[in-house]
């Protein structure tokens, strides 16, 4: 029983059942506590209170949502469909309160009831439906689409278990099941009536129609049902509310009664279990054949569901498939949904009996493709035998697409057989593979990178042959992040100061932050800015203590590196810096007096051994440094486990220094760098991804630059890079590496970190040693600058003031105008009675 006493409900309130007055919200809260949760206050717990409030808030999105659907159904505007295997939305409640414009009213209502809104917000299970930047970008984009009043669907997978829940045991990452649905999801509505069937496996058959025309029929081995679950995506202070539609796999026949009666209880539910495995977990480990099969099935499942759904909507709006490209613009978010090119062709030519050329024209006018990586190994490809076993009809279609495409290549590049091999949709160099990025390039009208450098490197390297084939297809759209979540919700103190200083227009027009620039010279404003930063650091210190047990001082510099753990992101370079400072202090060669707290966070892929070892190294160094009385007042090292959107909302506002230290030419864009900058953190980084554009915007004097450029990296590798030579001549580096390899941070065990040391000295593919001295020297400049509190505050203000370019609103405006060719469709909020009457209800 929950002991908290809350105040009784008022007896009467306004007639409007979705009132956003304090009294109306309180009544809605009590109604849902009673009618939805089946509880009364004396036996309700915090989880019940959260659920009651969540349903009350969702009710206030429904009138907007239904108004939007009604208008879009009536006018059939061109609609964006954003296909993504990841949607890392973060908690819904706070964001919806901000976008509905009722945050303060709800806070007051909850307070009058006797509850704390922040405490209720902490009860929400975060949907872990993404791994990192890809899913976080998708979430920002659908927020901006709704805010820009552009009709849109986000289509993805409703994973029963999301990205794993990370704990740290003895310094090692341990993956635990992410049970985000254990208490239900109050924000979604199941739409079982719009379920679709998805075929898998089997074989194809040719047949002739009544006119003697040849067609192909797919005879599948199995069929699964895709059931949509819809969540409203509310635009900021507009009526437009779009839909995030996620698909769950179910068996078409979930229970075999005859098998059950024969006593085969497991066999009776075998189809149910097998089918539901499709959407059980995000990114199953694909090191095994079974894992590869499941991952390909997942991708095809959500793509097929989504395209069938779009064709259903198109038909419901009274239109035929031959106008599909005029009414839908589909964005492929990386290669995961690339099979959509072949699936749309199948639906048009097999199900709708459309001639090939007409279907191909519609397909290529519908799709556009965003590439998110410069790592060749991250460009998905599937073994041909596996692909044929799961998607036999699609392989036939891909063969035909490839034959026609390569014929065009032959004509354009006469006699260049090596180019044919490089461009082919089928990799014939060894074991044969289907190249999904190639399918996406051939089947899309536009291909974009996500930062200026990334887009140029795509044209020069990763997709060079496609650029030479179709230069007109290539463009750039630099990523952005939504200021609603990443400033208004995450940093209310700064939001209040900024809005009081320059008005609220910046929330939907981020370049207006430039109006803050003159205030950087105002000492009183700088004092207010510093006070807000320190208050945010106090909050972050409390989170760190709660999650790790490590006490850190908010008066120290908070030096933060939070992102997916990967060698190219070079978290271990930051560790070398920590050990350098530690060694200087211990050897008496430094009078270092600037306290620093190094904060790390991020997850390593379960099968990525080196990344998991990097986490162990961070924690091992932290164990030594944090417990050494000689230095623990000056250096602290923290690894924040299970870093996610919720923690990010506390970390980004509390950071002093943003570590963006990937090897130049490897990071596509980055979005964490943008969140840090707009919240006033200064960046230390390489000329990589969007760092280049951030530095260009905030100006060089407000950015700490180090390291080799992408072209220099290429030249170093081409000249025969020997990292051990650097180790031999740099005494400080040698001392640092030796501390690791002699077991100083592993209780004398020289084997634990041997793979990292050997990799650095013998290979160093990401040039840590080549960039080491530049990084250390730059960090010394950071320390000197931070000691000048007024200078740092001025730079911090300018970083925020000049971050206007990095709003996802700007990104979406560029996509809408240059790629999708879609326009805003303002929605008028309709009274509930009118919405009922549209459907014949009186």
Secondary structure as UniProt FT lines:
FT   TURN            17..18
FT   HELIX           22..35
FT   HELIX           41..43
FT   HELIX           46..75
FT   STRAND          79..83
FT   HELIX           92..100
FT   HELIX           103..113
FT   HELIX           117..121
FT   TURN            122..123
FT   HELIX           133..147
FT   TURN            148..149
FT   STRAND          152..157
FT   STRAND          165..169
FT   TURN            170..171
FT   STRAND          172..176
FT   TURN            180..183
FT   TURN            186..187
FT   STRAND          188..200
FT   STRAND          203..208
FT   TURN            210..211
FT   STRAND          214..219
FT   STRAND          222..234
FT   TURN            236..237
FT   STRAND          241..251
FT   HELIX           257..261
FT   TURN            262..263
FT   HELIX           265..268
FT   HELIX           270..276
FT   HELIX           277..279
FT   TURN            286..287
FT   HELIX           289..316
FT   TURN            317..318
FT   HELIX           321..323
FT   HELIX           324..327
FT   STRAND          328..333
FT   TURN            336..339
FT   HELIX           340..346
FT   HELIX           347..351
FT   HELIX           356..366
FT   STRAND          367..370
FT   HELIX           376..378
FT   STRAND          381..383
FT   HELIX           384..390
FT   HELIX           392..412
FT   TURN            414..415
FT   HELIX           417..423
FT   STRAND          426..427
FT   STRAND          433..435
FT   HELIX           436..443
FT   STRAND          446..449
FT   HELIX           452..457
FT   HELIX           458..462
FT   HELIX           464..469
FT   HELIX           471..473
FT   STRAND          474..476
FT   HELIX           484..489
FT   HELIX           492..502
FT   HELIX           505..507
FT   HELIX           510..521
FT   HELIX           523..548
FT   TURN            554..555
FT   STRAND          557..562
FT   HELIX           567..569
FT   HELIX           571..586
FT   TURN            587..588
FT   STRAND          596..601
FT   TURN            606..607
FT   HELIX           609..626
FT   TURN            629..634
FT   STRAND          635..640
FT   TURN            641..642
FT   HELIX           645..654
FT   STRAND          657..660
FT   TURN            664..666
FT   HELIX           672..678
FT   TURN            679..680
FT   STRAND          682..685
FT   TURN            689..690
FT   HELIX           691..698
FT   HELIX           700..702
FT   STRAND          704..705
FT   HELIX           710..718
FT   HELIX           723..729
FT   HELIX           731..741
FT   TURN            742..748
FT   TURN            752..753
FT   HELIX           754..762
FT   TURN            765..766
FT   HELIX           768..787
FT   HELIX           789..801
FT   HELIX           804..806
FT   HELIX           808..814
FT   HELIX           815..820
FT   HELIX           832..838
FT   TURN            839..840
//
